[in-house]
Amino acid sequence: MFVSRKLNQDLQVREAKPAIVSQQCVVYQFKCNLCDAGYVGYTCEHLHERVDGHKRKASSIYKHYKIEHNALVPKNLISQFRQMQEQV
């Protein structure tokens, strides 16, 4: 007897992503890991997409690392972001 595998068994996500990655339409805060600089922004995208945008040359975060630290944006940039709590 042949039993086929389910498609989702072959396509399962191998790496667990932090909960913040799946957030969208959020106010977020960035904190530089090399100094006290910070940045607050808002995005309607998924936060991980916005973080990828901050790795590009036009981004203020990219420019901060380049100018202030003469360094490249860290590969684990997402770890320096957090979702801001809503104030009611």
PDB file of N, CA, C and O in Angstrom, chain B, residues numbered from 101:
ATOM      1  N   MET B 101       0.837  -1.168   0.000  1.00  0.00           N
ATOM      2  CA  MET B 101       0.000   0.000   0.000  1.00  0.00           C
ATOM      3  C   MET B 101       0.891   1.243   0.000  1.00  0.00           C
ATOM      4  O   MET B 101       1.838   1.338   0.780  1.00  0.00           O
ATOM      5  N   PHE B 102       0.579   2.188  -0.878  1.00  0.00           N
ATOM      6  CA  PHE B 102       1.344   3.431  -0.987  1.00  0.00           C
ATOM      7  C   PHE B 102       0.589   4.545  -0.279  1.00  0.00           C
ATOM      8  O   PHE B 102      -0.600   4.756  -0.517  1.00  0.00           O
ATOM      9  N   VAL B 103       1.292   5.254   0.593  1.00  0.00           N
ATOM     10  CA  VAL B 103       0.707   6.394   1.285  1.00  0.00           C
ATOM     11  C   VAL B 103       1.512   7.625   0.888  1.00  0.00           C
ATOM     12  O   VAL B 103       2.720   7.689   1.115  1.00  0.00           O
ATOM     13  N   SER B 104       0.833   8.599   0.294  1.00  0.00           N
ATOM     14  CA  SER B 104       1.536   9.802  -0.147  1.00  0.00           C
ATOM     15  C   SER B 104       1.760  10.754   1.020  1.00  0.00           C
ATOM     16  O   SER B 104       0.986  10.803   1.975  1.00  0.00           O
ATOM     17  N   ARG B 105       2.838  11.499   0.906  1.00  0.00           N
ATOM     18  CA  ARG B 105       3.144  12.504   1.917  1.00  0.00           C
ATOM     19  C   ARG B 105       2.298  13.749   1.652  1.00  0.00           C
ATOM     20  O   ARG B 105       1.957  14.045   0.507  1.00  0.00           O
ATOM     21  N   LYS B 106       1.978  14.444   2.678  1.00  0.00           N
ATOM     22  CA  LYS B 106       1.247  15.691   2.541  1.00  0.00           C
ATOM     23  C   LYS B 106       2.213  16.778   2.060  1.00  0.00           C
ATOM     24  O   LYS B 106       3.387  16.794   2.430  1.00  0.00           O
ATOM     25  N   LEU B 107       1.703  17.667   1.245  1.00  0.00           N
ATOM     26  CA  LEU B 107       2.521  18.743   0.701  1.00  0.00           C
ATOM     27  C   LEU B 107       3.126  19.601   1.808  1.00  0.00           C
ATOM     28  O   LEU B 107       4.271  20.039   1.699  1.00  0.00           O
ATOM     29  N   ASN B 108       2.360  19.845   2.876  1.00  0.00           N
ATOM     30  CA  ASN B 108       2.884  20.689   3.951  1.00  0.00           C
ATOM     31  C   ASN B 108       4.051  20.030   4.693  1.00  0.00           C
ATOM     32  O   ASN B 108       4.809  20.727   5.368  1.00  0.00           O
ATOM     33  N   GLN B 109       4.214  18.707   4.585  1.00  0.00           N
ATOM     34  CA  GLN B 109       5.367  18.052   5.180  1.00  0.00           C
ATOM     35  C   GLN B 109       6.645  18.431   4.430  1.00  0.00           C
ATOM     36  O   GLN B 109       7.717  18.523   5.029  1.00  0.00           O
ATOM     37  N   ASP B 110       6.529  18.649   3.130  1.00  0.00           N
ATOM     38  CA  ASP B 110       7.683  19.021   2.324  1.00  0.00           C
ATOM     39  C   ASP B 110       7.989  20.510   2.385  1.00  0.00           C
ATOM     40  O   ASP B 110       9.129  20.918   2.161  1.00  0.00           O
ATOM     41  N   LEU B 111       6.987  21.321   2.685  1.00  0.00           N
ATOM     42  CA  LEU B 111       7.152  22.773   2.629  1.00  0.00           C
ATOM     43  C   LEU B 111       7.154  23.443   3.994  1.00  0.00           C
ATOM     44  O   LEU B 111       6.905  24.645   4.087  1.00  0.00           O
ATOM     45  N   GLN B 112       7.424  22.707   5.035  1.00  0.00           N
ATOM     46  CA  GLN B 112       7.421  23.300   6.359  1.00  0.00           C
ATOM     47  C   GLN B 112       8.570  24.294   6.509  1.00  0.00           C
ATOM     48  O   GLN B 112       9.655  24.100   5.960  1.00  0.00           O
ATOM     49  N   VAL B 113       8.313  25.347   7.252  1.00  0.00           N
ATOM     50  CA  VAL B 113       9.345  26.330   7.542  1.00  0.00           C
ATOM     51  C   VAL B 113      10.367  25.685   8.468  1.00  0.00           C
ATOM     52  O   VAL B 113      10.014  25.128   9.507  1.00  0.00           O
ATOM     53  N   ARG B 114      11.612  25.764   8.088  1.00  0.00           N
ATOM     54  CA  ARG B 114      12.676  25.110   8.854  1.00  0.00           C
ATOM     55  C   ARG B 114      13.178  25.975  10.013  1.00  0.00           C
ATOM     56  O   ARG B 114      13.639  25.456  11.030  1.00  0.00           O
ATOM     57  N   GLU B 115      13.085  27.279   9.851  1.00  0.00           N
ATOM     58  CA  GLU B 115      13.625  28.196  10.851  1.00  0.00           C
ATOM     59  C   GLU B 115      12.477  28.928  11.541  1.00  0.00           C
ATOM     60  O   GLU B 115      11.639  29.542  10.881  1.00  0.00           O
ATOM     61  N   ALA B 116      12.445  28.860  12.848  1.00  0.00           N
ATOM     62  CA  ALA B 116      11.411  29.589  13.593  1.00  0.00           C
ATOM     63  C   ALA B 116      11.752  31.068  13.566  1.00  0.00           C
ATOM     64  O   ALA B 116      12.879  31.455  13.875  1.00  0.00           O
ATOM     65  N   LYS B 117      10.789  31.894  13.199  1.00  0.00           N
ATOM     66  CA  LYS B 117      11.010  33.337  13.130  1.00  0.00           C
ATOM     67  C   LYS B 117      10.467  33.984  14.385  1.00  0.00           C
ATOM     68  O   LYS B 117       9.457  33.541  14.932  1.00  0.00           O
ATOM     69  N   PRO B 118      11.139  35.044  14.850  1.00  0.00           N
ATOM     70  CA  PRO B 118      10.611  35.743  16.018  1.00  0.00           C
ATOM     71  C   PRO B 118       9.217  36.301  15.736  1.00  0.00           C
ATOM     72  O   PRO B 118       8.898  36.619  14.590  1.00  0.00           O
ATOM     73  N   ALA B 119       8.397  36.420  16.761  1.00  0.00           N
ATOM     74  CA  ALA B 119       7.021  36.893  16.583  1.00  0.00           C
ATOM     75  C   ALA B 119       6.964  38.268  15.931  1.00  0.00           C
ATOM     76  O   ALA B 119       6.023  38.564  15.195  1.00  0.00           O
ATOM     77  N   ILE B 120       7.950  39.102  16.189  1.00  0.00           N
ATOM     78  CA  ILE B 120       7.942  40.459  15.637  1.00  0.00           C
ATOM     79  C   ILE B 120       8.006  40.453  14.112  1.00  0.00           C
ATOM     80  O   ILE B 120       7.556  41.405  13.474  1.00  0.00           O
ATOM     81  N   VAL B 121       8.545  39.419  13.534  1.00  0.00           N
ATOM     82  CA  VAL B 121       8.713  39.347  12.079  1.00  0.00           C
ATOM     83  C   VAL B 121       7.375  39.363  11.357  1.00  0.00           C
ATOM     84  O   VAL B 121       7.264  39.945  10.278  1.00  0.00           O
ATOM     85  N   SER B 122       6.365  38.737  11.931  1.00  0.00           N
ATOM     86  CA  SER B 122       5.081  38.632  11.246  1.00  0.00           C
ATOM     87  C   SER B 122       4.153  39.813  11.515  1.00  0.00           C
ATOM     88  O   SER B 122       3.034  39.840  11.002  1.00  0.00           O
ATOM     89  N   GLN B 123       4.589  40.781  12.301  1.00  0.00           N
ATOM     90  CA  GLN B 123       3.758  41.939  12.601  1.00  0.00           C
ATOM     91  C   GLN B 123       3.668  42.860  11.389  1.00  0.00           C
ATOM     92  O   GLN B 123       4.639  43.018  10.649  1.00  0.00           O
ATOM     93  N   GLN B 124       2.503  43.463  11.188  1.00  0.00           N
ATOM     94  CA  GLN B 124       2.359  44.478  10.151  1.00  0.00           C
ATOM     95  C   GLN B 124       1.460  45.589  10.666  1.00  0.00           C
ATOM     96  O   GLN B 124       0.709  45.397  11.623  1.00  0.00           O
ATOM     97  N   CYS B 125       1.540  46.770  10.019  1.00  0.00           N
ATOM     98  CA  CYS B 125       0.843  47.973  10.470  1.00  0.00           C
ATOM     99  C   CYS B 125       1.198  48.277  11.930  1.00  0.00           C
ATOM    100  O   CYS B 125       0.335  48.298  12.808  1.00  0.00           O
ATOM    101  N   VAL B 126       2.485  48.509  12.159  1.00  0.00           N
ATOM    102  CA  VAL B 126       2.971  48.740  13.512  1.00  0.00           C
ATOM    103  C   VAL B 126       3.882  49.967  13.569  1.00  0.00           C
ATOM    104  O   VAL B 126       4.496  50.365  12.578  1.00  0.00           O
ATOM    105  N   VAL B 127       3.942  50.544  14.759  1.00  0.00           N
ATOM    106  CA  VAL B 127       4.964  51.524  15.081  1.00  0.00           C
ATOM    107  C   VAL B 127       6.101  50.719  15.687  1.00  0.00           C
ATOM    108  O   VAL B 127       5.883  49.880  16.561  1.00  0.00           O
ATOM    109  N   TYR B 128       7.312  50.979  15.219  1.00  0.00           N
ATOM    110  CA  TYR B 128       8.451  50.196  15.682  1.00  0.00           C
ATOM    111  C   TYR B 128       9.588  51.105  16.104  1.00  0.00           C
ATOM    112  O   TYR B 128       9.665  52.264  15.697  1.00  0.00           O
ATOM    113  N   GLN B 129      10.467  50.559  16.926  1.00  0.00           N
ATOM    114  CA  GLN B 129      11.631  51.294  17.389  1.00  0.00           C
ATOM    115  C   GLN B 129      12.882  50.502  17.050  1.00  0.00           C
ATOM    116  O   GLN B 129      12.933  49.285  17.226  1.00  0.00           O
ATOM    117  N   PHE B 130      13.886  51.210  16.563  1.00  0.00           N
ATOM    118  CA  PHE B 130      15.196  50.637  16.299  1.00  0.00           C
ATOM    119  C   PHE B 130      16.168  51.215  17.312  1.00  0.00           C
ATOM    120  O   PHE B 130      16.132  52.412  17.595  1.00  0.00           O
ATOM    121  N   LYS B 131      17.030  50.382  17.856  1.00  0.00           N
ATOM    122  CA  LYS B 131      18.076  50.822  18.779  1.00  0.00           C
ATOM    123  C   LYS B 131      19.390  50.293  18.264  1.00  0.00           C
ATOM    124  O   LYS B 131      19.569  49.081  18.147  1.00  0.00           O
ATOM    125  N   CYS B 132      20.332  51.199  17.949  1.00  0.00           N
ATOM    126  CA  CYS B 132      21.644  50.821  17.439  1.00  0.00           C
ATOM    127  C   CYS B 132      22.378  49.984  18.488  1.00  0.00           C
ATOM    128  O   CYS B 132      22.358  50.306  19.676  1.00  0.00           O
ATOM    129  N   ASN B 133      23.019  48.914  18.039  1.00  0.00           N
ATOM    130  CA  ASN B 133      23.756  48.051  18.965  1.00  0.00           C
ATOM    131  C   ASN B 133      25.164  48.573  19.247  1.00  0.00           C
ATOM    132  O   ASN B 133      25.882  47.995  20.063  1.00  0.00           O
ATOM    133  N   LEU B 134      25.568  49.657  18.583  1.00  0.00           N
ATOM    134  CA  LEU B 134      26.919  50.197  18.768  1.00  0.00           C
ATOM    135  C   LEU B 134      26.944  51.536  19.505  1.00  0.00           C
ATOM    136  O   LEU B 134      28.006  51.985  19.935  1.00  0.00           O
ATOM    137  N   CYS B 135      25.784  52.175  19.653  1.00  0.00           N
ATOM    138  CA  CYS B 135      25.709  53.461  20.361  1.00  0.00           C
ATOM    139  C   CYS B 135      24.284  53.644  20.878  1.00  0.00           C
ATOM    140  O   CYS B 135      23.477  52.714  20.836  1.00  0.00           O
ATOM    141  N   ASP B 136      23.981  54.840  21.364  1.00  0.00           N
ATOM    142  CA  ASP B 136      22.653  55.113  21.929  1.00  0.00           C
ATOM    143  C   ASP B 136      21.644  55.630  20.913  1.00  0.00           C
ATOM    144  O   ASP B 136      20.542  56.030  21.290  1.00  0.00           O
ATOM    145  N   ALA B 137      21.999  55.628  19.639  1.00  0.00           N
ATOM    146  CA  ALA B 137      21.093  56.152  18.612  1.00  0.00           C
ATOM    147  C   ALA B 137      19.847  55.283  18.494  1.00  0.00           C
ATOM    148  O   ALA B 137      19.899  54.067  18.681  1.00  0.00           O
ATOM    149  N   GLY B 138      18.735  55.923  18.183  1.00  0.00           N
ATOM    150  CA  GLY B 138      17.482  55.213  18.008  1.00  0.00           C
ATOM    151  C   GLY B 138      16.681  55.807  16.859  1.00  0.00           C
ATOM    152  O   GLY B 138      16.987  56.893  16.367  1.00  0.00           O
ATOM    153  N   TYR B 139      15.670  55.093  16.446  1.00  0.00           N
ATOM    154  CA  TYR B 139      14.828  55.508  15.329  1.00  0.00           C
ATOM    155  C   TYR B 139      13.450  54.936  15.582  1.00  0.00           C
ATOM    156  O   TYR B 139      13.319  53.770  15.953  1.00  0.00           O
ATOM    157  N   VAL B 140      12.419  55.747  15.385  1.00  0.00           N
ATOM    158  CA  VAL B 140      11.039  55.277  15.507  1.00  0.00           C
ATOM    159  C   VAL B 140      10.381  55.457  14.147  1.00  0.00           C
ATOM    160  O   VAL B 140      10.504  56.510  13.521  1.00  0.00           O
ATOM    161  N   GLY B 141       9.684  54.422  13.696  1.00  0.00           N
ATOM    162  CA  GLY B 141       9.019  54.485  12.405  1.00  0.00           C
ATOM    163  C   GLY B 141       7.678  53.773  12.434  1.00  0.00           C
ATOM    164  O   GLY B 141       7.308  53.151  13.430  1.00  0.00           O
ATOM    165  N   TYR B 142       6.959  53.874  11.326  1.00  0.00           N
ATOM    166  CA  TYR B 142       5.672  53.209  11.171  1.00  0.00           C
ATOM    167  C   TYR B 142       5.665  52.526   9.818  1.00  0.00           C
ATOM    168  O   TYR B 142       6.169  53.067   8.835  1.00  0.00           O
ATOM    169  N   THR B 143       5.089  51.330   9.774  1.00  0.00           N
ATOM    170  CA  THR B 143       4.977  50.626   8.507  1.00  0.00           C
ATOM    171  C   THR B 143       3.651  49.890   8.417  1.00  0.00           C
ATOM    172  O   THR B 143       3.130  49.390   9.414  1.00  0.00           O
ATOM    173  N   CYS B 144       3.117  49.833   7.211  1.00  0.00           N
ATOM    174  CA  CYS B 144       1.935  49.004   6.944  1.00  0.00           C
ATOM    175  C   CYS B 144       2.363  47.647   6.389  1.00  0.00           C
ATOM    176  O   CYS B 144       1.546  46.735   6.258  1.00  0.00           O
ATOM    177  N   GLU B 145       3.643  47.522   6.065  1.00  0.00           N
ATOM    178  CA  GLU B 145       4.171  46.245   5.569  1.00  0.00           C
ATOM    179  C   GLU B 145       4.389  45.308   6.750  1.00  0.00           C
ATOM    180  O   GLU B 145       4.222  45.687   7.909  1.00  0.00           O
ATOM    181  N   HIS B 146       4.766  44.074   6.424  1.00  0.00           N
ATOM    182  CA  HIS B 146       5.270  43.201   7.480  1.00  0.00           C
ATOM    183  C   HIS B 146       6.575  43.805   7.949  1.00  0.00           C
ATOM    184  O   HIS B 146       7.345  44.323   7.140  1.00  0.00           O
ATOM    185  N   LEU B 147       6.833  43.746   9.233  1.00  0.00           N
ATOM    186  CA  LEU B 147       8.010  44.395   9.787  1.00  0.00           C
ATOM    187  C   LEU B 147       9.297  43.850   9.178  1.00  0.00           C
ATOM    188  O   LEU B 147      10.243  44.610   8.972  1.00  0.00           O
ATOM    189  N   HIS B 148       9.356  42.561   8.887  1.00  0.00           N
ATOM    190  CA  HIS B 148      10.584  42.002   8.312  1.00  0.00           C
ATOM    191  C   HIS B 148      10.867  42.612   6.942  1.00  0.00           C
ATOM    192  O   HIS B 148      12.030  42.752   6.564  1.00  0.00           O
ATOM    193  N   GLU B 149       9.825  42.979   6.189  1.00  0.00           N
ATOM    194  CA  GLU B 149      10.030  43.641   4.900  1.00  0.00           C
ATOM    195  C   GLU B 149      10.589  45.044   5.102  1.00  0.00           C
ATOM    196  O   GLU B 149      11.452  45.489   4.346  1.00  0.00           O
ATOM    197  N   ARG B 150      10.099  45.735   6.119  1.00  0.00           N
ATOM    198  CA  ARG B 150      10.597  47.088   6.394  1.00  0.00           C
ATOM    199  C   ARG B 150      12.045  47.041   6.867  1.00  0.00           C
ATOM    200  O   ARG B 150      12.853  47.890   6.489  1.00  0.00           O
ATOM    201  N   VAL B 151      12.370  46.056   7.688  1.00  0.00           N
ATOM    202  CA  VAL B 151      13.749  45.904   8.156  1.00  0.00           C
ATOM    203  C   VAL B 151      14.663  45.664   6.964  1.00  0.00           C
ATOM    204  O   VAL B 151      15.761  46.218   6.911  1.00  0.00           O
ATOM    205  N   ASP B 152      14.233  44.851   6.010  1.00  0.00           N
ATOM    206  CA  ASP B 152      15.024  44.647   4.789  1.00  0.00           C
ATOM    207  C   ASP B 152      15.233  45.969   4.058  1.00  0.00           C
ATOM    208  O   ASP B 152      16.299  46.197   3.485  1.00  0.00           O
ATOM    209  N   GLY B 153      14.231  46.839   4.072  1.00  0.00           N
ATOM    210  CA  GLY B 153      14.359  48.154   3.457  1.00  0.00           C
ATOM    211  C   GLY B 153      15.415  49.011   4.146  1.00  0.00           C
ATOM    212  O   GLY B 153      16.078  49.824   3.502  1.00  0.00           O
ATOM    213  N   HIS B 154      15.569  48.829   5.450  1.00  0.00           N
ATOM    214  CA  HIS B 154      16.565  49.591   6.194  1.00  0.00           C
ATOM    215  C   HIS B 154      17.988  49.108   5.912  1.00  0.00           C
ATOM    216  O   HIS B 154      18.947  49.742   6.353  1.00  0.00           O
ATOM    217  N   LYS B 155      18.140  48.016   5.199  1.00  0.00           N
ATOM    218  CA  LYS B 155      19.466  47.515   4.824  1.00  0.00           C
ATOM    219  C   LYS B 155      19.950  48.152   3.523  1.00  0.00           C
ATOM    220  O   LYS B 155      21.090  47.934   3.112  1.00  0.00           O
ATOM    221  N   ARG B 156      19.090  48.938   2.876  1.00  0.00           N
ATOM    222  CA  ARG B 156      19.445  49.569   1.597  1.00  0.00           C
ATOM    223  C   ARG B 156      20.132  50.915   1.825  1.00  0.00           C
ATOM    224  O   ARG B 156      19.958  51.545   2.868  1.00  0.00           O
ATOM    225  N   LYS B 157      20.910  51.342   0.839  1.00  0.00           N
ATOM    226  CA  LYS B 157      21.734  52.547   0.958  1.00  0.00           C
ATOM    227  C   LYS B 157      20.948  53.821   1.225  1.00  0.00           C
ATOM    228  O   LYS B 157      21.488  54.745   1.834  1.00  0.00           O
ATOM    229  N   ALA B 158      19.707  53.906   0.799  1.00  0.00           N
ATOM    230  CA  ALA B 158      18.909  55.120   0.987  1.00  0.00           C
ATOM    231  C   ALA B 158      18.345  55.251   2.400  1.00  0.00           C
ATOM    232  O   ALA B 158      17.836  56.312   2.760  1.00  0.00           O
ATOM    233  N   SER B 159      18.423  54.212   3.190  1.00  0.00           N
ATOM    234  CA  SER B 159      17.837  54.200   4.524  1.00  0.00           C
ATOM    235  C   SER B 159      18.672  55.006   5.518  1.00  0.00           C
ATOM    236  O   SER B 159      19.901  55.021   5.448  1.00  0.00           O
ATOM    237  N   SER B 160      17.990  55.670   6.435  1.00  0.00           N
ATOM    238  CA  SER B 160      18.696  56.419   7.478  1.00  0.00           C
ATOM    239  C   SER B 160      19.471  55.487   8.410  1.00  0.00           C
ATOM    240  O   SER B 160      20.512  55.875   8.940  1.00  0.00           O
ATOM    241  N   ILE B 161      18.989  54.290   8.612  1.00  0.00           N
ATOM    242  CA  ILE B 161      19.699  53.327   9.461  1.00  0.00           C
ATOM    243  C   ILE B 161      20.974  52.857   8.773  1.00  0.00           C
ATOM    244  O   ILE B 161      22.023  52.756   9.408  1.00  0.00           O
ATOM    245  N   TYR B 162      20.888  52.568   7.474  1.00  0.00           N
ATOM    246  CA  TYR B 162      22.079  52.201   6.708  1.00  0.00           C
ATOM    247  C   TYR B 162      23.109  53.324   6.789  1.00  0.00           C
ATOM    248  O   TYR B 162      24.287  53.074   7.044  1.00  0.00           O
ATOM    249  N   LYS B 163      22.661  54.570   6.570  1.00  0.00           N
ATOM    250  CA  LYS B 163      23.561  55.727   6.599  1.00  0.00           C
ATOM    251  C   LYS B 163      24.180  55.913   7.978  1.00  0.00           C
ATOM    252  O   LYS B 163      25.345  56.294   8.092  1.00  0.00           O
ATOM    253  N   HIS B 164      23.405  55.645   9.021  1.00  0.00           N
ATOM    254  CA  HIS B 164      23.928  55.762  10.389  1.00  0.00           C
ATOM    255  C   HIS B 164      25.111  54.821  10.583  1.00  0.00           C
ATOM    256  O   HIS B 164      26.163  55.246  11.061  1.00  0.00           O
ATOM    257  N   TYR B 165      24.955  53.554  10.219  1.00  0.00           N
ATOM    258  CA  TYR B 165      26.055  52.592  10.380  1.00  0.00           C
ATOM    259  C   TYR B 165      27.270  53.005   9.549  1.00  0.00           C
ATOM    260  O   TYR B 165      28.407  52.909  10.011  1.00  0.00           O
ATOM    261  N   LYS B 166      27.026  53.459   8.337  1.00  0.00           N
ATOM    262  CA  LYS B 166      28.117  53.830   7.430  1.00  0.00           C
ATOM    263  C   LYS B 166      28.864  55.068   7.936  1.00  0.00           C
ATOM    264  O   LYS B 166      30.094  55.068   7.985  1.00  0.00           O
ATOM    265  N   ILE B 167      28.130  56.124   8.313  1.00  0.00           N
ATOM    266  CA  ILE B 167      28.750  57.392   8.693  1.00  0.00           C
ATOM    267  C   ILE B 167      29.293  57.369  10.127  1.00  0.00           C
ATOM    268  O   ILE B 167      30.439  57.748  10.371  1.00  0.00           O
ATOM    269  N   GLU B 168      28.468  56.925  11.061  1.00  0.00           N
ATOM    270  CA  GLU B 168      28.859  56.992  12.480  1.00  0.00           C
ATOM    271  C   GLU B 168      29.816  55.885  12.908  1.00  0.00           C
ATOM    272  O   GLU B 168      30.645  56.092  13.794  1.00  0.00           O
ATOM    273  N   HIS B 169      29.710  54.720  12.290  1.00  0.00           N
ATOM    274  CA  HIS B 169      30.504  53.577  12.748  1.00  0.00           C
ATOM    275  C   HIS B 169      31.423  53.003  11.671  1.00  0.00           C
ATOM    276  O   HIS B 169      32.179  52.069  11.938  1.00  0.00           O
ATOM    277  N   ASN B 170      31.362  53.559  10.443  1.00  0.00           N
ATOM    278  CA  ASN B 170      32.135  53.036   9.318  1.00  0.00           C
ATOM    279  C   ASN B 170      31.977  51.515   9.234  1.00  0.00           C
ATOM    280  O   ASN B 170      32.950  50.779   9.075  1.00  0.00           O
ATOM    281  N   ALA B 171      30.736  51.074   9.344  1.00  0.00           N
ATOM    282  CA  ALA B 171      30.437  49.646   9.378  1.00  0.00           C
ATOM    283  C   ALA B 171      29.246  49.338   8.481  1.00  0.00           C
ATOM    284  O   ALA B 171      28.473  50.225   8.118  1.00  0.00           O
ATOM    285  N   LEU B 172      29.118  48.078   8.136  1.00  0.00           N
ATOM    286  CA  LEU B 172      27.955  47.620   7.392  1.00  0.00           C
ATOM    287  C   LEU B 172      26.815  47.342   8.361  1.00  0.00           C
ATOM    288  O   LEU B 172      27.039  47.110   9.549  1.00  0.00           O
ATOM    289  N   VAL B 173      25.609  47.366   7.852  1.00  0.00           N
ATOM    290  CA  VAL B 173      24.440  47.018   8.654  1.00  0.00           C
ATOM    291  C   VAL B 173      24.579  45.546   9.073  1.00  0.00           C
ATOM    292  O   VAL B 173      24.872  44.697   8.231  1.00  0.00           O
ATOM    293  N   PRO B 174      24.374  45.233  10.359  1.00  0.00           N
ATOM    294  CA  PRO B 174      24.508  43.839  10.813  1.00  0.00           C
ATOM    295  C   PRO B 174      23.509  42.910  10.129  1.00  0.00           C
ATOM    296  O   PRO B 174      22.394  43.316   9.800  1.00  0.00           O
ATOM    297  N   LYS B 175      23.913  41.677   9.922  1.00  0.00           N
ATOM    298  CA  LYS B 175      23.030  40.688   9.290  1.00  0.00           C
ATOM    299  C   LYS B 175      21.798  40.413  10.142  1.00  0.00           C
ATOM    300  O   LYS B 175      20.725  40.142   9.603  1.00  0.00           O
ATOM    301  N   ASN B 176      21.933  40.476  11.456  1.00  0.00           N
ATOM    302  CA  ASN B 176      20.804  40.214  12.359  1.00  0.00           C
ATOM    303  C   ASN B 176      20.122  41.513  12.780  1.00  0.00           C
ATOM    304  O   ASN B 176      19.771  41.679  13.948  1.00  0.00           O
ATOM    305  N   LEU B 177      19.933  42.429  11.839  1.00  0.00           N
ATOM    306  CA  LEU B 177      19.357  43.740  12.125  1.00  0.00           C
ATOM    307  C   LEU B 177      17.997  43.630  12.818  1.00  0.00           C
ATOM    308  O   LEU B 177      17.667  44.475  13.650  1.00  0.00           O
ATOM    309  N   ILE B 178      17.213  42.620  12.498  1.00  0.00           N
ATOM    310  CA  ILE B 178      15.878  42.455  13.087  1.00  0.00           C
ATOM    311  C   ILE B 178      15.935  42.402  14.613  1.00  0.00           C
ATOM    312  O   ILE B 178      14.964  42.765  15.279  1.00  0.00           O
ATOM    313  N   SER B 179      17.058  41.956  15.173  1.00  0.00           N
ATOM    314  CA  SER B 179      17.160  41.841  16.630  1.00  0.00           C
ATOM    315  C   SER B 179      17.215  43.205  17.317  1.00  0.00           C
ATOM    316  O   SER B 179      17.048  43.282  18.534  1.00  0.00           O
ATOM    317  N   GLN B 180      17.445  44.275  16.565  1.00  0.00           N
ATOM    318  CA  GLN B 180      17.501  45.609  17.140  1.00  0.00           C
ATOM    319  C   GLN B 180      16.172  46.366  16.994  1.00  0.00           C
ATOM    320  O   GLN B 180      16.107  47.561  17.281  1.00  0.00           O
ATOM    321  N   PHE B 181      15.137  45.688  16.558  1.00  0.00           N
ATOM    322  CA  PHE B 181      13.818  46.295  16.402  1.00  0.00           C
ATOM    323  C   PHE B 181      12.859  45.737  17.439  1.00  0.00           C
ATOM    324  O   PHE B 181      12.957  44.580  17.848  1.00  0.00           O
ATOM    325  N   ARG B 182      11.927  46.589  17.854  1.00  0.00           N
ATOM    326  CA  ARG B 182      10.842  46.111  18.716  1.00  0.00           C
ATOM    327  C   ARG B 182       9.595  46.901  18.385  1.00  0.00           C
ATOM    328  O   ARG B 182       9.659  48.054  17.959  1.00  0.00           O
ATOM    329  N   GLN B 183       8.475  46.264  18.586  1.00  0.00           N
ATOM    330  CA  GLN B 183       7.192  46.923  18.349  1.00  0.00           C
ATOM    331  C   GLN B 183       6.879  47.810  19.531  1.00  0.00           C
ATOM    332  O   GLN B 183       7.016  47.400  20.684  1.00  0.00           O
ATOM    333  N   MET B 184       6.457  49.028  19.241  1.00  0.00           N
ATOM    334  CA  MET B 184       6.077  49.964  20.297  1.00  0.00           C
ATOM    335  C   MET B 184       4.677  49.596  20.792  1.00  0.00           C
ATOM    336  O   MET B 184       3.831  49.162  20.009  1.00  0.00           O
ATOM    337  N   GLN B 185       4.441  49.769  22.070  1.00  0.00           N
ATOM    338  CA  GLN B 185       3.139  49.501  22.660  1.00  0.00           C
ATOM    339  C   GLN B 185       2.189  50.653  22.332  1.00  0.00           C
ATOM    340  O   GLN B 185       2.588  51.817  22.341  1.00  0.00           O
ATOM    341  N   GLU B 186       0.945  50.322  22.048  1.00  0.00           N
ATOM    342  CA  GLU B 186      -0.050  51.355  21.766  1.00  0.00           C
ATOM    343  C   GLU B 186      -0.399  52.095  23.044  1.00  0.00           C
ATOM    344  O   GLU B 186      -0.584  51.482  24.096  1.00  0.00           O
ATOM    345  N   GLN B 187      -0.489  53.413  22.948  1.00  0.00           N
ATOM    346  CA  GLN B 187      -0.910  54.241  24.074  1.00  0.00           C
ATOM    347  C   GLN B 187      -2.381  54.580  23.879  1.00  0.00           C
ATOM    348  O   GLN B 187      -2.765  55.069  22.817  1.00  0.00           O
ATOM    349  N   VAL B 188      -3.206  54.330  24.884  1.00  0.00           N
ATOM    350  CA  VAL B 188      -4.628  54.592  24.761  1.00  0.00           C
ATOM    351  C   VAL B 188      -5.018  55.804  25.570  1.00  0.00           C
ATOM    352  O   VAL B 188      -6.190  56.182  25.589  1.00  0.00           O
TER     353      VAL B 188
END
